[in-house]
Amino acid sequence: MRARAETAQAQVRESLAAYKLEVAKTYVSVATLKDVERRLTDHLLRIETKLENGCAPFAQPYVPPYGDGGRR
């Protein structure tokens, strides 16, 4: 009975160690997340401004350089 408990305890320790390692590999600080969020938001706002100001006119549709639809 004692041997089985020790085996189970060892397995739990190994599982916990593996979990801690996985968390350490994938951990991102709150500051880093906030920085990424700010940069993404800023970029999206710039895109929105460009679209609202009409800086991306598409007067003519794209025509591939070959008559077969551009497939080669």
N, CA, C and O atoms as a Tripos MOL2 file, in Angstrom:
@<TRIPOS>MOLECULE
protein
  288   287    72     0     0
PROTEIN
NO_CHARGES

@<TRIPOS>ATOM
      1 N           0.8330   -1.1920    0.0000 N.3       1 MET1
      2 CA          0.0000    0.0000    0.0000 C.3       1 MET1
      3 C           0.8830    1.2630    0.0000 C.2       1 MET1
      4 O           0.6130    2.2130   -0.7360 O.2       1 MET1
      5 N           1.9100    1.2640    0.8090 N.am      2 ARG2
      6 CA          2.8000    2.4150    0.8930 C.3       2 ARG2
      7 C           3.5450    2.6290   -0.4260 C.2       2 ARG2
      8 O           3.7430    3.7650   -0.8570 O.2       2 ARG2
      9 N           3.9530    1.5360   -1.0550 N.am      3 ALA3
     10 CA          4.6760    1.6450   -2.3260 C.3       3 ALA3
     11 C           3.7790    2.2670   -3.3970 C.2       3 ALA3
     12 O           4.2390    3.0760   -4.2030 O.2       3 ALA3
     13 N           2.5190    1.8940   -3.4030 N.am      4 ARG4
     14 CA          1.5860    2.4440   -4.3930 C.3       4 ARG4
     15 C           1.3800    3.9420   -4.1630 C.2       4 ARG4
     16 O           1.2880    4.7120   -5.1190 O.2       4 ARG4
     17 N           1.3070    4.3510   -2.8950 N.am      5 ALA5
     18 CA          1.1480    5.7690   -2.5690 C.3       5 ALA5
     19 C           2.3810    6.5600   -2.9880 C.2       5 ALA5
     20 O           2.2650    7.6730   -3.5020 O.2       5 ALA5
     21 N           3.5570    5.9870   -2.7700 N.am      6 GLU6
     22 CA          4.7930    6.6690   -3.1630 C.3       6 GLU6
     23 C           4.8960    6.7770   -4.6870 C.2       6 GLU6
     24 O           5.3740    7.7820   -5.2130 O.2       6 GLU6
     25 N           4.4450    5.7400   -5.3880 N.am      7 THR7
     26 CA          4.4440    5.7780   -6.8450 C.3       7 THR7
     27 C           3.4870    6.8560   -7.3560 C.2       7 THR7
     28 O           3.8130    7.6170   -8.2670 O.2       7 THR7
     29 N           2.3180    6.9020   -6.7570 N.am      8 ALA8
     30 CA          1.3410    7.9180   -7.1440 C.3       8 ALA8
     31 C           1.8760    9.3160   -6.8610 C.2       8 ALA8
     32 O           1.6910   10.2290   -7.6660 O.2       8 ALA8
     33 N           2.5330    9.4830   -5.7300 N.am      9 GLN9
     34 CA          3.0950   10.7860   -5.3740 C.3       9 GLN9
     35 C           4.1860   11.1820   -6.3780 C.2       9 GLN9
     36 O           4.2680   12.3420   -6.7820 O.2       9 GLN9
     37 N           5.0040   10.2370   -6.7690 N.am     10 ALA10
     38 CA          6.0620   10.5240   -7.7440 C.3      10 ALA10
     39 C           5.4560   10.9330   -9.0830 C.2      10 ALA10
     40 O           5.9660   11.8370   -9.7440 O.2      10 ALA10
     41 N           4.3700   10.2720   -9.4860 N.am     11 GLN11
     42 CA          3.7120   10.6220  -10.7380 C.3      11 GLN11
     43 C           3.1100   12.0230  -10.6790 C.2      11 GLN11
     44 O           3.1730   12.7770  -11.6490 O.2      11 GLN11
     45 N           2.5290   12.3610   -9.5350 N.am     12 VAL12
     46 CA          1.9620   13.7020   -9.3650 C.3      12 VAL12
     47 C           3.0670   14.7420   -9.4320 C.2      12 VAL12
     48 O           2.8900   15.7920  -10.0500 O.2      12 VAL12
     49 N           4.1970   14.4680   -8.8100 N.am     13 ARG13
     50 CA          5.3300   15.4150   -8.8560 C.3      13 ARG13
     51 C           5.8390   15.5850  -10.2800 C.2      13 ARG13
     52 O           6.1380   16.7010  -10.7040 O.2      13 ARG13
     53 N           5.9400   14.4910  -11.0160 N.am     14 GLU14
     54 CA          6.3960   14.5760  -12.4040 C.3      14 GLU14
     55 C           5.4090   15.3790  -13.2470 C.2      14 GLU14
     56 O           5.8100   16.2000  -14.0720 O.2      14 GLU14
     57 N           4.1380   15.1400  -13.0360 N.am     15 SER15
     58 CA          3.1120   15.8830  -13.7820 C.3      15 SER15
     59 C           3.1680   17.3700  -13.4510 C.2      15 SER15
     60 O           3.0610   18.2160  -14.3380 O.2      15 SER15
     61 N           3.3340   17.6780  -12.1830 N.am     16 LEU16
     62 CA          3.4280   19.0750  -11.7700 C.3      16 LEU16
     63 C           4.6610   19.7350  -12.3630 C.2      16 LEU16
     64 O           4.6020   20.8780  -12.8150 O.2      16 LEU16
     65 N           5.7710   19.0230  -12.3630 N.am     17 ALA17
     66 CA          6.9960   19.5730  -12.9400 C.3      17 ALA17
     67 C           6.8170   19.8350  -14.4340 C.2      17 ALA17
     68 O           7.2660   20.8620  -14.9430 O.2      17 ALA17
     69 N           6.1610   18.9080  -15.1380 N.am     18 ALA18
     70 CA          5.9120   19.0920  -16.5670 C.3      18 ALA18
     71 C           4.9980   20.2890  -16.8020 C.2      18 ALA18
     72 O           5.2140   21.0650  -17.7330 O.2      18 ALA18
     73 N           3.9790   20.4380  -15.9590 N.am     19 TYR19
     74 CA          3.0610   21.5730  -16.0790 C.3      19 TYR19
     75 C           3.7940   22.8910  -15.8360 C.2      19 TYR19
     76 O           3.6070   23.8560  -16.5770 O.2      19 TYR19
     77 N           4.6180   22.9270  -14.8100 N.am     20 LYS20
     78 CA          5.3800   24.1470  -14.5140 C.3      20 LYS20
     79 C           6.2960   24.5060  -15.6690 C.2      20 LYS20
     80 O           6.4470   25.6820  -16.0000 O.2      20 LYS20
     81 N           6.9110   23.5000  -16.2870 N.am     21 LEU21
     82 CA          7.7770   23.7490  -17.4300 C.3      21 LEU21
     83 C           6.9840   24.3200  -18.6020 C.2      21 LEU21
     84 O           7.4360   25.2560  -19.2610 O.2      21 LEU21
     85 N           5.8100   23.7650  -18.8610 N.am     22 GLU22
     86 CA          4.9640   24.2600  -19.9430 C.3      22 GLU22
     87 C           4.5240   25.6990  -19.6820 C.2      22 GLU22
     88 O           4.5260   26.5220  -20.5970 O.2      22 GLU22
     89 N           4.1530   26.0020  -18.4560 N.am     23 VAL23
     90 CA          3.7590   27.3710  -18.1060 C.3      23 VAL23
     91 C           4.9360   28.3210  -18.3070 C.2      23 VAL23
     92 O           4.7650   29.4220  -18.8300 O.2      23 VAL23
     93 N           6.1200   27.9000  -17.8950 N.am     24 ALA24
     94 CA          7.3000   28.7520  -18.0500 C.3      24 ALA24
     95 C           7.6070   29.0080  -19.5300 C.2      24 ALA24
     96 O           8.0470   30.0980  -19.8950 O.2      24 ALA24
     97 N           7.3770   28.0090  -20.3710 N.am     25 LYS25
     98 CA          7.6500   28.1750  -21.8020 C.3      25 LYS25
     99 C           6.6560   29.1210  -22.4610 C.2      25 LYS25
    100 O           7.0260   29.8610  -23.3730 O.2      25 LYS25
    101 N           5.4100   29.1110  -22.0210 N.am     26 THR26
    102 CA          4.3650   29.8790  -22.6910 C.3      26 THR26
    103 C           3.9630   31.1430  -21.9470 C.2      26 THR26
    104 O           3.0400   31.8310  -22.3800 O.2      26 THR26
    105 N           4.6120   31.4660  -20.8610 N.am     27 TYR27
    106 CA          4.2570   32.6230  -20.0400 C.3      27 TYR27
    107 C           4.5760   33.9180  -20.7700 C.2      27 TYR27
    108 O           5.6420   34.0650  -21.3660 O.2      27 TYR27
    109 N           3.6530   34.8390  -20.7140 N.am     28 VAL28
    110 CA          3.8560   36.1740  -21.2550 C.3      28 VAL28
    111 C           3.4360   37.1570  -20.1740 C.2      28 VAL28
    112 O           2.3760   37.0110  -19.5640 O.2      28 VAL28
    113 N           4.2660   38.1450  -19.9460 N.am     29 SER29
    114 CA          3.9510   39.0980  -18.8910 C.3      29 SER29
    115 C           2.7820   39.9940  -19.2940 C.2      29 SER29
    116 O           2.5030   40.1750  -20.4790 O.2      29 SER29
    117 N           2.1140   40.5430  -18.3050 N.am     30 VAL30
    118 CA          0.9930   41.4620  -18.5490 C.3      30 VAL30
    119 C           1.4930   42.6920  -19.2960 C.2      30 VAL30
    120 O           0.8030   43.2040  -20.1770 O.2      30 VAL30
    121 N           2.6700   43.1650  -18.9570 N.am     31 ALA31
    122 CA          3.2230   44.3440  -19.6300 C.3      31 ALA31
    123 C           3.4240   44.0740  -21.1200 C.2      31 ALA31
    124 O           3.1400   44.9320  -21.9560 O.2      31 ALA31
    125 N           3.9100   42.8880  -21.4440 N.am     32 THR32
    126 CA          4.1160   42.5350  -22.8480 C.3      32 THR32
    127 C           2.7830   42.4690  -23.5750 C.2      32 THR32
    128 O           2.6610   42.9680  -24.6940 O.2      32 THR32
    129 N           1.7840   41.8580  -22.9500 N.am     33 LEU33
    130 CA          0.4590   41.7790  -23.5640 C.3      33 LEU33
    131 C          -0.1180   43.1670  -23.8070 C.2      33 LEU33
    132 O          -0.6930   43.4220  -24.8650 O.2      33 LEU33
    133 N           0.0300   44.0600  -22.8420 N.am     34 LYS34
    134 CA         -0.4880   45.4210  -22.9970 C.3      34 LYS34
    135 C           0.2280   46.1550  -24.1240 C.2      34 LYS34
    136 O          -0.3950   46.9100  -24.8710 O.2      34 LYS34
    137 N           1.5320   45.9350  -24.2470 N.am     35 ASP35
    138 CA          2.2990   46.5730  -25.3070 C.3      35 ASP35
    139 C           1.8330   46.0760  -26.6790 C.2      35 ASP35
    140 O           1.6380   46.8730  -27.5960 O.2      35 ASP35
    141 N           1.6580   44.7710  -26.8160 N.am     36 VAL36
    142 CA          1.1900   44.2070  -28.0830 C.3      36 VAL36
    143 C          -0.2120   44.7210  -28.4030 C.2      36 VAL36
    144 O          -0.5000   45.0690  -29.5490 O.2      36 VAL36
    145 N          -1.0770   44.7700  -27.4050 N.am     37 GLU37
    146 CA         -2.4300   45.2770  -27.6230 C.3      37 GLU37
    147 C          -2.3950   46.7310  -28.0900 C.2      37 GLU37
    148 O          -3.1200   47.1000  -29.0130 O.2      37 GLU37
    149 N          -1.5620   47.5560  -27.4650 N.am     38 ARG38
    150 CA         -1.4580   48.9640  -27.8460 C.3      38 ARG38
    151 C          -0.9620   49.1070  -29.2760 C.2      38 ARG38
    152 O          -1.4920   49.9090  -30.0460 O.2      38 ARG38
    153 N           0.0590   48.3270  -29.6310 N.am     39 ARG39
    154 CA          0.6020   48.4170  -30.9910 C.3      39 ARG39
    155 C          -0.4140   47.9640  -32.0330 C.2      39 ARG39
    156 O          -0.5450   48.5890  -33.0850 O.2      39 ARG39
    157 N          -1.1270   46.8890  -31.7500 N.am     40 LEU40
    158 CA         -2.1590   46.4170  -32.6820 C.3      40 LEU40
    159 C          -3.2820   47.4400  -32.8370 C.2      40 LEU40
    160 O          -3.7450   47.7090  -33.9460 O.2      40 LEU40
    161 N          -3.7090   47.9990  -31.7160 N.am     41 THR41
    162 CA         -4.7710   49.0090  -31.7530 C.3      41 THR41
    163 C          -4.3270   50.2270  -32.5550 C.2      41 THR41
    164 O          -5.0810   50.7420  -33.3810 O.2      41 THR41
    165 N          -3.1090   50.6820  -32.3120 N.am     42 ASP42
    166 CA         -2.5970   51.8290  -33.0650 C.3      42 ASP42
    167 C          -2.5760   51.5440  -34.5650 C.2      42 ASP42
    168 O          -2.9700   52.3840  -35.3740 O.2      42 ASP42
    169 N          -2.1180   50.3640  -34.9170 N.am     43 HIS43
    170 CA         -2.0350   50.0140  -36.3280 C.3      43 HIS43
    171 C          -3.4270   49.9170  -36.9580 C.2      43 HIS43
    172 O          -3.6420   50.3940  -38.0720 O.2      43 HIS43
    173 N          -4.3560   49.3050  -36.2500 N.am     44 LEU44
    174 CA         -5.7270   49.2080  -36.7720 C.3      44 LEU44
    175 C          -6.3590   50.5790  -36.9330 C.2      44 LEU44
    176 O          -7.0930   50.8190  -37.8920 O.2      44 LEU44
    177 N          -6.0800   51.4740  -36.0060 N.am     45 LEU45
    178 CA         -6.6080   52.8380  -36.1290 C.3      45 LEU45
    179 C          -6.0260   53.5490  -37.3400 C.2      45 LEU45
    180 O          -6.7330   54.2960  -38.0170 O.2      45 LEU45
    181 N          -4.7280   53.3230  -37.6260 N.am     46 ARG46
    182 CA         -4.1230   53.9260  -38.8240 C.3      46 ARG46
    183 C          -4.7740   53.3740  -40.0920 C.2      46 ARG46
    184 O          -5.0430   54.1200  -41.0340 O.2      46 ARG46
    185 N          -5.0230   52.0770  -40.1100 N.am     47 ILE47
    186 CA         -5.6960   51.4670  -41.2670 C.3      47 ILE47
    187 C          -7.0930   52.0500  -41.4390 C.2      47 ILE47
    188 O          -7.5060   52.3820  -42.5500 O.2      47 ILE47
    189 N          -7.8150   52.1720  -40.3280 N.am     48 GLU48
    190 CA         -9.1680   52.7360  -40.3680 C.3      48 GLU48
    191 C          -9.1470   54.1530  -40.9320 C.2      48 GLU48
    192 O          -9.9860   54.5100  -41.7590 O.2      48 GLU48
    193 N          -8.1910   54.9520  -40.4860 N.am     49 THR49
    194 CA         -8.0780   56.3350  -40.9600 C.3      49 THR49
    195 C          -7.8130   56.3660  -42.4590 C.2      49 THR49
    196 O          -8.4110   57.1610  -43.1840 O.2      49 THR49
    197 N          -6.9220   55.5080  -42.9180 N.am     50 LYS50
    198 CA         -6.6270   55.4680  -44.3520 C.3      50 LYS50
    199 C          -7.8670   55.0840  -45.1580 C.2      50 LYS50
    200 O          -8.1440   55.6690  -46.2060 O.2      50 LYS50
    201 N          -8.5970   54.1110  -44.6660 N.am     51 LEU51
    202 CA         -9.7980   53.6800  -45.3860 C.3      51 LEU51
    203 C         -10.8630   54.7700  -45.3930 C.2      51 LEU51
    204 O         -11.5390   54.9740  -46.4020 O.2      51 LEU51
    205 N         -11.0120   55.4620  -44.2840 N.am     52 GLU52
    206 CA        -12.0060   56.5320  -44.2080 C.3      52 GLU52
    207 C         -11.6410   57.7050  -45.1090 C.2      52 GLU52
    208 O         -12.5280   58.3700  -45.6460 O.2      52 GLU52
    209 N         -10.3510   57.9670  -45.2800 N.am     53 ASN53
    210 CA         -9.9000   59.0850  -46.1040 C.3      53 ASN53
    211 C          -9.8150   58.7260  -47.5780 C.2      53 ASN53
    212 O          -9.4730   59.5760  -48.4000 O.2      53 ASN53
    213 N         -10.1140   57.5050  -47.9200 N.am     54 GLY54
    214 CA        -10.0940   57.0970  -49.3220 C.3      54 GLY54
    215 C          -8.7100   56.9940  -49.9080 C.2      54 GLY54
    216 O          -8.5390   57.2260  -51.1050 O.2      54 GLY54
    217 N          -7.7340   56.6620  -49.1310 N.am     55 CYS55
    218 CA         -6.3590   56.5660  -49.6130 C.3      55 CYS55
    219 C          -6.0880   55.2820  -50.3770 C.2      55 CYS55
    220 O          -4.9750   55.0690  -50.8560 O.2      55 CYS55
    221 N          -7.0730   54.4420  -50.4930 N.am     56 ALA56
    222 CA         -6.8660   53.1740  -51.1930 C.3      56 ALA56
    223 C          -7.9020   53.0230  -52.3060 C.2      56 ALA56
    224 O          -8.7370   52.1200  -52.2610 O.2      56 ALA56
    225 N          -7.8480   53.9150  -53.3130 N.am     57 PRO57
    226 CA         -8.8460   53.8030  -54.3840 C.3      57 PRO57
    227 C          -8.5500   52.6020  -55.2780 C.2      57 PRO57
    228 O          -7.3980   52.3230  -55.6090 O.2      57 PRO57
    229 N          -9.5920   51.9130  -55.6530 N.am     58 PHE58
    230 CA         -9.4690   50.7700  -56.5370 C.3      58 PHE58
    231 C         -10.3410   51.0470  -57.7590 C.2      58 PHE58
    232 O         -11.4520   50.5290  -57.8710 O.2      58 PHE58
    233 N          -9.8230   51.8700  -58.6760 N.am     59 ALA59
    234 CA        -10.5980   52.2750  -59.8480 C.3      59 ALA59
    235 C         -10.7980   51.1290  -60.8180 C.2      59 ALA59
    236 O         -11.8820   50.9660  -61.3770 O.2      59 ALA59
    237 N          -9.7500   50.3290  -61.0230 N.am     60 GLN60
    238 CA         -9.8500   49.2240  -61.9650 C.3      60 GLN60
    239 C          -9.4970   47.9240  -61.2690 C.2      60 GLN60
    240 O          -8.5940   47.8870  -60.4330 O.2      60 GLN60
    241 N         -10.2030   46.8620  -61.6070 N.am     61 PRO61
    242 CA         -9.8730   45.5760  -60.9990 C.3      61 PRO61
    243 C          -8.5320   45.0670  -61.5000 C.2      61 PRO61
    244 O          -8.0840   45.4420  -62.5830 O.2      61 PRO61
    245 N          -7.9060   44.2290  -60.7270 N.am     62 TYR62
    246 CA         -6.6220   43.6450  -61.0990 C.3      62 TYR62
    247 C          -6.8030   42.6970  -62.2740 C.2      62 TYR62
    248 O          -7.7030   41.8570  -62.2660 O.2      62 TYR62
    249 N          -5.9520   42.8310  -63.2820 N.am     63 VAL63
    250 CA         -5.9690   41.9380  -64.4360 C.3      63 VAL63
    251 C          -4.6430   41.2040  -64.4530 C.2      63 VAL63
    252 O          -3.5870   41.8340  -64.5060 O.2      63 VAL63
    253 N          -4.6850   39.8680  -64.4090 N.am     64 PRO64
    254 CA         -3.4310   39.1160  -64.4180 C.3      64 PRO64
    255 C          -2.6560   39.3530  -65.7060 C.2      64 PRO64
    256 O          -3.2560   39.6760  -66.7310 O.2      64 PRO64
    257 N          -1.3310   39.1990  -65.6760 N.am     65 PRO65
    258 CA         -0.5160   39.5010  -66.8510 C.3      65 PRO65
    259 C          -0.7250   38.5370  -68.0150 C.2      65 PRO65
    260 O          -0.3440   38.8570  -69.1410 O.2      65 PRO65
    261 N          -1.3160   37.3710  -67.7800 N.am     66 TYR66
    262 CA         -1.5330   36.3950  -68.8480 C.3      66 TYR66
    263 C          -3.0260   36.1750  -69.0380 C.2      66 TYR66
    264 O          -3.8040   36.3270  -68.0960 O.2      66 TYR66
    265 N          -3.4230   35.8240  -70.2350 N.am     67 GLY67
    266 CA         -4.8290   35.6210  -70.5410 C.3      67 GLY67
    267 C          -5.4330   34.3800  -69.8900 C.2      67 GLY67
    268 O          -6.6500   34.1990  -69.9010 O.2      67 GLY67
    269 N          -4.5900   33.5340  -69.3300 N.am     68 ASP68
    270 CA         -5.0930   32.2950  -68.7170 C.3      68 ASP68
    271 C          -5.3330   32.4510  -67.2140 C.2      68 ASP68
    272 O          -5.3530   31.4530  -66.4930 O.2      68 ASP68
    273 N          -5.5130   33.6560  -66.7390 N.am     69 GLY69
    274 CA         -5.7600   33.8800  -65.3200 C.3      69 GLY69
    275 C          -4.4960   33.9180  -64.4880 C.2      69 GLY69
    276 O          -4.5680   33.8580  -63.2610 O.2      69 GLY69
    277 N          -3.3420   34.0160  -65.1250 N.am     70 GLY70
    278 CA         -2.0950   34.1080  -64.3950 C.3      70 GLY70
    279 C          -1.5360   32.7770  -63.9390 C.2      70 GLY70
    280 O          -0.5660   32.7350  -63.1820 O.2      70 GLY70
    281 N          -2.1370   31.6920  -64.3900 N.am     71 ARG71
    282 CA         -1.6580   30.3730  -63.9660 C.3      71 ARG71
    283 C          -0.5380   29.9060  -64.8760 C.2      71 ARG71
    284 O          -0.6480   29.9750  -66.1000 O.2      71 ARG71
    285 N           0.5080   29.4470  -64.2900 N.am     72 ARG72
    286 CA          1.6510   28.9270  -65.0510 C.3      72 ARG72
    287 C           2.1030   27.6390  -64.4500 C.2      72 ARG72
    288 O           3.0550   27.0310  -64.9390 O.2      72 ARG72
@<TRIPOS>BOND
     1     1     2 1
     2     2     3 1
     3     3     4 2
     4     3     5 am
     5     5     6 1
     6     6     7 1
     7     7     8 2
     8     7     9 am
     9     9    10 1
    10    10    11 1
    11    11    12 2
    12    11    13 am
    13    13    14 1
    14    14    15 1
    15    15    16 2
    16    15    17 am
    17    17    18 1
    18    18    19 1
    19    19    20 2
    20    19    21 am
    21    21    22 1
    22    22    23 1
    23    23    24 2
    24    23    25 am
    25    25    26 1
    26    26    27 1
    27    27    28 2
    28    27    29 am
    29    29    30 1
    30    30    31 1
    31    31    32 2
    32    31    33 am
    33    33    34 1
    34    34    35 1
    35    35    36 2
    36    35    37 am
    37    37    38 1
    38    38    39 1
    39    39    40 2
    40    39    41 am
    41    41    42 1
    42    42    43 1
    43    43    44 2
    44    43    45 am
    45    45    46 1
    46    46    47 1
    47    47    48 2
    48    47    49 am
    49    49    50 1
    50    50    51 1
    51    51    52 2
    52    51    53 am
    53    53    54 1
    54    54    55 1
    55    55    56 2
    56    55    57 am
    57    57    58 1
    58    58    59 1
    59    59    60 2
    60    59    61 am
    61    61    62 1
    62    62    63 1
    63    63    64 2
    64    63    65 am
    65    65    66 1
    66    66    67 1
    67    67    68 2
    68    67    69 am
    69    69    70 1
    70    70    71 1
    71    71    72 2
    72    71    73 am
    73    73    74 1
    74    74    75 1
    75    75    76 2
    76    75    77 am
    77    77    78 1
    78    78    79 1
    79    79    80 2
    80    79    81 am
    81    81    82 1
    82    82    83 1
    83    83    84 2
    84    83    85 am
    85    85    86 1
    86    86    87 1
    87    87    88 2
    88    87    89 am
    89    89    90 1
    90    90    91 1
    91    91    92 2
    92    91    93 am
    93    93    94 1
    94    94    95 1
    95    95    96 2
    96    95    97 am
    97    97    98 1
    98    98    99 1
    99    99   100 2
   100    99   101 am
   101   101   102 1
   102   102   103 1
   103   103   104 2
   104   103   105 am
   105   105   106 1
   106   106   107 1
   107   107   108 2
   108   107   109 am
   109   109   110 1
   110   110   111 1
   111   111   112 2
   112   111   113 am
   113   113   114 1
   114   114   115 1
   115   115   116 2
   116   115   117 am
   117   117   118 1
   118   118   119 1
   119   119   120 2
   120   119   121 am
   121   121   122 1
   122   122   123 1
   123   123   124 2
   124   123   125 am
   125   125   126 1
   126   126   127 1
   127   127   128 2
   128   127   129 am
   129   129   130 1
   130   130   131 1
   131   131   132 2
   132   131   133 am
   133   133   134 1
   134   134   135 1
   135   135   136 2
   136   135   137 am
   137   137   138 1
   138   138   139 1
   139   139   140 2
   140   139   141 am
   141   141   142 1
   142   142   143 1
   143   143   144 2
   144   143   145 am
   145   145   146 1
   146   146   147 1
   147   147   148 2
   148   147   149 am
   149   149   150 1
   150   150   151 1
   151   151   152 2
   152   151   153 am
   153   153   154 1
   154   154   155 1
   155   155   156 2
   156   155   157 am
   157   157   158 1
   158   158   159 1
   159   159   160 2
   160   159   161 am
   161   161   162 1
   162   162   163 1
   163   163   164 2
   164   163   165 am
   165   165   166 1
   166   166   167 1
   167   167   168 2
   168   167   169 am
   169   169   170 1
   170   170   171 1
   171   171   172 2
   172   171   173 am
   173   173   174 1
   174   174   175 1
   175   175   176 2
   176   175   177 am
   177   177   178 1
   178   178   179 1
   179   179   180 2
   180   179   181 am
   181   181   182 1
   182   182   183 1
   183   183   184 2
   184   183   185 am
   185   185   186 1
   186   186   187 1
   187   187   188 2
   188   187   189 am
   189   189   190 1
   190   190   191 1
   191   191   192 2
   192   191   193 am
   193   193   194 1
   194   194   195 1
   195   195   196 2
   196   195   197 am
   197   197   198 1
   198   198   199 1
   199   199   200 2
   200   199   201 am
   201   201   202 1
   202   202   203 1
   203   203   204 2
   204   203   205 am
   205   205   206 1
   206   206   207 1
   207   207   208 2
   208   207   209 am
   209   209   210 1
   210   210   211 1
   211   211   212 2
   212   211   213 am
   213   213   214 1
   214   214   215 1
   215   215   216 2
   216   215   217 am
   217   217   218 1
   218   218   219 1
   219   219   220 2
   220   219   221 am
   221   221   222 1
   222   222   223 1
   223   223   224 2
   224   223   225 am
   225   225   226 1
   226   226   227 1
   227   227   228 2
   228   227   229 am
   229   229   230 1
   230   230   231 1
   231   231   232 2
   232   231   233 am
   233   233   234 1
   234   234   235 1
   235   235   236 2
   236   235   237 am
   237   237   238 1
   238   238   239 1
   239   239   240 2
   240   239   241 am
   241   241   242 1
   242   242   243 1
   243   243   244 2
   244   243   245 am
   245   245   246 1
   246   246   247 1
   247   247   248 2
   248   247   249 am
   249   249   250 1
   250   250   251 1
   251   251   252 2
   252   251   253 am
   253   253   254 1
   254   254   255 1
   255   255   256 2
   256   255   257 am
   257   257   258 1
   258   258   259 1
   259   259   260 2
   260   259   261 am
   261   261   262 1
   262   262   263 1
   263   263   264 2
   264   263   265 am
   265   265   266 1
   266   266   267 1
   267   267   268 2
   268   267   269 am
   269   269   270 1
   270   270   271 1
   271   271   272 2
   272   271   273 am
   273   273   274 1
   274   274   275 1
   275   275   276 2
   276   275   277 am
   277   277   278 1
   278   278   279 1
   279   279   280 2
   280   279   281 am
   281   281   282 1
   282   282   283 1
   283   283   284 2
   284   283   285 am
   285   285   286 1
   286   286   287 1
   287   287   288 2
@<TRIPOS>SUBSTRUCTURE
     1 MET1         2 RESIDUE 1 A MET
     2 ARG2         6 RESIDUE 1 A ARG
     3 ALA3        10 RESIDUE 1 A ALA
     4 ARG4        14 RESIDUE 1 A ARG
     5 ALA5        18 RESIDUE 1 A ALA
     6 GLU6        22 RESIDUE 1 A GLU
     7 THR7        26 RESIDUE 1 A THR
     8 ALA8        30 RESIDUE 1 A ALA
     9 GLN9        34 RESIDUE 1 A GLN
    10 ALA10       38 RESIDUE 1 A ALA
    11 GLN11       42 RESIDUE 1 A GLN
    12 VAL12       46 RESIDUE 1 A VAL
    13 ARG13       50 RESIDUE 1 A ARG
    14 GLU14       54 RESIDUE 1 A GLU
    15 SER15       58 RESIDUE 1 A SER
    16 LEU16       62 RESIDUE 1 A LEU
    17 ALA17       66 RESIDUE 1 A ALA
    18 ALA18       70 RESIDUE 1 A ALA
    19 TYR19       74 RESIDUE 1 A TYR
    20 LYS20       78 RESIDUE 1 A LYS
    21 LEU21       82 RESIDUE 1 A LEU
    22 GLU22       86 RESIDUE 1 A GLU
    23 VAL23       90 RESIDUE 1 A VAL
    24 ALA24       94 RESIDUE 1 A ALA
    25 LYS25       98 RESIDUE 1 A LYS
    26 THR26      102 RESIDUE 1 A THR
    27 TYR27      106 RESIDUE 1 A TYR
    28 VAL28      110 RESIDUE 1 A VAL
    29 SER29      114 RESIDUE 1 A SER
    30 VAL30      118 RESIDUE 1 A VAL
    31 ALA31      122 RESIDUE 1 A ALA
    32 THR32      126 RESIDUE 1 A THR
    33 LEU33      130 RESIDUE 1 A LEU
    34 LYS34      134 RESIDUE 1 A LYS
    35 ASP35      138 RESIDUE 1 A ASP
    36 VAL36      142 RESIDUE 1 A VAL
    37 GLU37      146 RESIDUE 1 A GLU
    38 ARG38      150 RESIDUE 1 A ARG
    39 ARG39      154 RESIDUE 1 A ARG
    40 LEU40      158 RESIDUE 1 A LEU
    41 THR41      162 RESIDUE 1 A THR
    42 ASP42      166 RESIDUE 1 A ASP
    43 HIS43      170 RESIDUE 1 A HIS
    44 LEU44      174 RESIDUE 1 A LEU
    45 LEU45      178 RESIDUE 1 A LEU
    46 ARG46      182 RESIDUE 1 A ARG
    47 ILE47      186 RESIDUE 1 A ILE
    48 GLU48      190 RESIDUE 1 A GLU
    49 THR49      194 RESIDUE 1 A THR
    50 LYS50      198 RESIDUE 1 A LYS
    51 LEU51      202 RESIDUE 1 A LEU
    52 GLU52      206 RESIDUE 1 A GLU
    53 ASN53      210 RESIDUE 1 A ASN
    54 GLY54      214 RESIDUE 1 A GLY
    55 CYS55      218 RESIDUE 1 A CYS
    56 ALA56      222 RESIDUE 1 A ALA
    57 PRO57      226 RESIDUE 1 A PRO
    58 PHE58      230 RESIDUE 1 A PHE
    59 ALA59      234 RESIDUE 1 A ALA
    60 GLN60      238 RESIDUE 1 A GLN
    61 PRO61      242 RESIDUE 1 A PRO
    62 TYR62      246 RESIDUE 1 A TYR
    63 VAL63      250 RESIDUE 1 A VAL
    64 PRO64      254 RESIDUE 1 A PRO
    65 PRO65      258 RESIDUE 1 A PRO
    66 TYR66      262 RESIDUE 1 A TYR
    67 GLY67      266 RESIDUE 1 A GLY
    68 ASP68      270 RESIDUE 1 A ASP
    69 GLY69      274 RESIDUE 1 A GLY
    70 GLY70      278 RESIDUE 1 A GLY
    71 ARG71      282 RESIDUE 1 A ARG
    72 ARG72      286 RESIDUE 1 A ARG
